[in-house]
Amino acid sequence: MYRFLLRPKWLAFHLLCLLTIFGMLAAAKWQWTRYNQRNDFVDLVHQRQDAEPQQLDDVLDTKSPKDIEFLRVTAAGHYVGDTQLEQINQTQDDTVGVDVLTPFQVDGGPIVIVNRGFVPYGADVPAAPTGNLVIGGTARTTQRHQAGELTDNRDGVATEVRNVDLPLISQRLGIDVAPIYVELIASKPPTPVPPTPVPPPDLSGGPPHLSYTVQWCIFSVCVVVGWVLAVRRSARKRAGGPSAGDASAAPTVNEGEHPAVPSA
């Protein structure tokens, strides 16, 4: 009854269904992996931000930039002159403006770029505070240019950047800077506002990898159900074919007529 499944066109259909199912399951596995990676990343960020603040120069001596990112750090020192850059096209509280990037000389340590905070477009960008102070903030690694984004001109002495690209900033300012920068939370003595400190990273969103995983699994089940329905429909059609053919081939007798009787 099911020998038709071994015909070439059915074998091609089986192969197509199998490849589709394997492809969808592979996509589901990839989404599941991304879901777990996202959860691990969120847990790591929360763990580092909940830890006690550490001295910036100490962690720079003992850890890689990747291991420092999102740690709460403190440093004593002073801002370097009035040199600063503006990271353009930033948004905070539905307002567009710039983030103010200023080099900070750590006492007995390197120069680190400090994101002092956000200033709306149209407002004056305040100069950096003078004198010695202690800053506290979140350590971040250099930002990378994303596909599709406009790039910064690496020549000249422009004071605007699109990303906190530390090698580019080092080149622009003509100074060596630490491989991480600090998003300022507070300083002692306090500094005037604006700039308004940037908020901590929002980790509540992100791509819905879990729902994508479920969707791909459902799609693969639909392919299996479709294959079963196609096989059963074809099998029923073949089972009913002979009887229908016999009925159509039988002679019909109209009312009032007598069938011919073959002669002896």
Buried (B, 14 or more C-beta within 10 A) or exposed (E): EEEEEEEEEBEEBBEEBEEBBEBBBEBBEBBBEBBEEBEEEBEEBEEBBEEEBBBBBEBBEEBEBEEBBBBBBBBBBBBBEEBBBBBBEBEBEEBEBBBBBBBBBBEEBBBBBBBBBBBBEEEEBBEBBEEEBEBBBBBBBBBEEEEEEEEBEEEEEEBEBBBBBBEBBBBBBEBEBBBBBBBBBEBEEEBEEBBBBBEEEEEEEEEEBBEBBEBBBEBBEEBEEEBEEEBEEBBEEEEEEEEEEEEEEEEEEEEEEEEEEEEE
